[in-house]
Amino acid sequence: MGHMGPGGLRDDPVLAAVPGQLPAGEAGHERHRGFHHTTVDGVVVLGWQDRASMNHAARLPHPIPYQGSKRLLAERILGVVGVRKFGVLYEPFVGSGAITIAAASRRLAERYEVSDTLGPLVGIWRSIIDQPLDLANAYRLVWEAQFESDSIGHFNLVRSEFNEHRDPVKLLYLLARCVKNAPRFNGDGAFNQSPDKRRNGMQPAKMRRQVEGVSALLKGHANARALQFEDALKDATDADLVYLDPPWEGTSTGRDRRYHEGLDRERLIAALDNLNRRGVPVLLSYDGRCGEKTYGLPLPGGLGLVHLELHAGRSSQATLLGRVDETVESLYVTESLLGGPRLGADVFVEQLALIDTAAA
């Protein structure tokens, strides 16, 4: 992982730790409207300091509650592309779609392609995009039914019905009501998380606002498909942008499966190599550290990617287990998005100036 410098990651949210070009031991600090960056021991460390941008991210609609969502990190992740625009933004492993939503709010691309192998999740996205009112009304009926009898029993019934019939509306309710919005799946891919006994899930009026808000951003410009991620990306070109947020190593096996389907590391590497040879720009959130535990090894060289680090704050999963752990996520970025293979302080300062110009 990247060099943290004196004080470490807890003192300042970190976007990236990248080899710079200043002599060892020399430190410099600069502030821009978009980022605060510090150079310590030859390393450029970027942190998001623009409170207005953070507030903007918090105000964006998000109808799918999901532990591990990139909602509050989306502006920092997308910040590395500066003012570039793209033809299509692809987001397989879509989950809550935080990156797509943030990108659409800034009109980053002309079109948005979201996909996943979990068919009911894709069904939610199709309804969000094209039939938001129908989805909101159907959710309201499922949500209100929990007050007609035992709400825990209702959750368990909905879970059982979802596992049998895979109804997208029932999945949306389960995601909204389950413990910490942290879905879990058994070895057969069935949803097996328990209900959160302290709350009832997102209220229907709020869900409707969230669903209609995202539909307003995406309708007519987006498509949702149930596909393996390689198939979803077969038409991507060098004019597009791919954002990948696959399962971390070690989170899709054993008793505590956080995803319905895992991803083999070698398969991911092969796909990244293919995208690199085709010249397709990539942003990849993959592995990192949580407390003293490290997930996975750094990806190999030769993929045209630069390894950055992103301080993601306190781990919600650790909190669920009664621990206080900080999460540091790896962000891999195609070299061309950062100015080419020779990355240094001068390149990043130029990037920051472009971001400032766009924000003015």
Summary of the structure (lengths in Angstrom):
residues: 360
radius of gyration: 20.5
end to end distance: 33.8
largest distance: 68.2
contacts: 1172
relative contact order: 0.16
helix: 39%
strand: 22%
